[in-house]
Amino acid sequence: MDTMTLTPPPAAATPRRAPSPPSRLTRLWRGPEADPRWARPALLGLLALTAAAYLWNLSASGWANSFYSAAVQAGSQSWSALFYGASDAAGSITVDKPPASLWVMALSVRIFGLSSWSILVPQVLMGVASVALVHASVKRHWGAGAGLLAGAVLALTPVAVLMFRFNNPDALLVLLMTAAAWATVHAIERGSIRWFALVGALIGLGFLTKTLQVLLVVPFLGIAFLVAADTTLRRRVIGSLAGVGTMLLAAGWWVAIVELVPESMRPYIGGSQTNSFLELTFGYNGLGRINGEETGSVGGGNGWGQTGLFRMFESGSGGQISWLIPSALVLLAVGLWLRGRSPRTDVRRAAYLVWGGWLVVTMLVFSFMAGIFHDYYTVALAPAVAVLVGAGAAEAWERREESVGSVPLAVATAAAGVWGFVLLSRTTEYGWLRVAVLAVGLAAAFLLLVIARVHVRAVPIIAAAAIAAGLAGPAAYSATTLSEGHSGSIVTAGPSNGGPGGGGARGGAPGGGGGAPDGGRPQAAGGTGTGTGTGTGTGTGTGGTPRGGGMGGLLDASTPSTEVVAALSADADSYTWVAAAIGSQNAAGLQLGSELPVMAIGGFNGSDPSPTLEQFQEYVAQGRIHYFAAGGGMGGGMGGSGSASQISTWVQKNFTEVTIGGSTFYDLTQPATSSSGSTTTGAGTDV
């Protein structure tokens, strides 16, 4: 019998362990698989550097715009004041804007306590978020490098550096507009009704931030969706209607409540003459800004500077925003040309319509509006400029070996270098830099014309030189902006000795002139200020660095002395308002110093009929107000109410004048008598 040879079965293969999925932190660091390995670390680095720069020296601005800081302080103490955007916790009058930006800051103060940081850090975070959205908007369709360039352009725009560290509503407005444009392109790409409904909601929140200004971006958002959305005409129409509907809902709920609540149960609507938010929206903050007829304003017509096509490039706004506007317009034109024959649903062309329409429409409105205009309004242009520079440069770069790509790149680079030279020549601080910007810009522009013939290793160097020539000027202005504090109602970015084209403390009277001597902070009644100038109030100025203000208490607040704070705090629980002052900035200084409600008579300009003389007399008779601060805002401007002047005259005739810590008040609990004179209180002095 044969024997069988038995062989052992082959050993089973050892199973390999499946690779463990990357952690969330790793995924965050690496980003999408399709991205270059450097893309996500570069983005995170850009955002980190932006946050660090914007946070640096943040407290140098103190309360920044005390007008809004006082409303934030009030909202941190009273939910009613928070909802309406009242200037004081007792709810006498609102600020002259809707309250969305105040909600964010007041909630921060409720969590972290009242401080300059708790008010301003939310603005910094809005700036970082805006940079991230601009990057995302460009990266998705033009690549990671283009996205980084666009984000850097926004982060280094001088007026953006200023306003993302300031407490005006503009920071939130810019974030919401940027988010709306980003969402619009997503809605177009996906043909999504839901995404365009989100666009409407973001615009509605923008309305609750700064009323009609947000609507400047709406026309081309709607046009782009109707024309290019990747869906049927029926769904495009429905999506557009959905966007309008959510916009009305997001904005209208608050407006409806304010208009329907009886006037006696809410604060007076600051900036209006009839206690109506609709009047404020379509009058003082609406058509009045276009035609210059803002009832109650302190200026109008040409009082806010010459209008015209080149206003964004002239002395006021030039150094704030215009550095790369010529390049952005060139690159917008070439982008539209290169995408001209693309299908209807081409997302790149749709994005050019969205961001290009934003830039052109907003720039034209700003250029020709005859009413109140401040240079810092131009921050609304910054995201559009950034996106068009990043996207347009990438579009042309893809065709750089053809004249259709190389020529626009060269023209845009030369424009950035030449215009940067012009802007830097308007100040004495950057003599060597302006020459370098011009030389590098023109050299890079020439090399871009012949880039198809240069060695491949030189190509990145040429691109880097072109970028450096475009960003060096705004980066220098931004560095100066970061190094200084800014306060008051009118602030500008850039060097203080910028002359007609620079930033600094030239803000004051309408038109950019006036202001306190040497750029100091003017004083309101109530004590010692932090600037070098003195205004129409009764305080005295001492050294300080925050820049802005002007017109003596109308555009900036002062810091009350310890004696004034002690007097206001005495028996404060017995009064609804510890003091009243004409003009919101005068009241804001006292309120922020004492953290107690102070009535702002007449609102911001002192020209609103709130309260009337009869109402004020009734408050005094009821013992609801302790002191009246002497001096104050202008009142009665451009057809506004004269109530503030009437109240001041009545108080001076009927109540005892007291001097507290060097400041003049009237004690509304001490009627004047024929034998009474003024009394003084301060260090070592009794009333």
Summary of the structure (lengths in Angstrom):
residues: 687
radius of gyration: 28.8
end to end distance: 133.0
largest distance: 145.7
contacts: 2713
relative contact order: 0.09
helix: 59%
strand: 7%
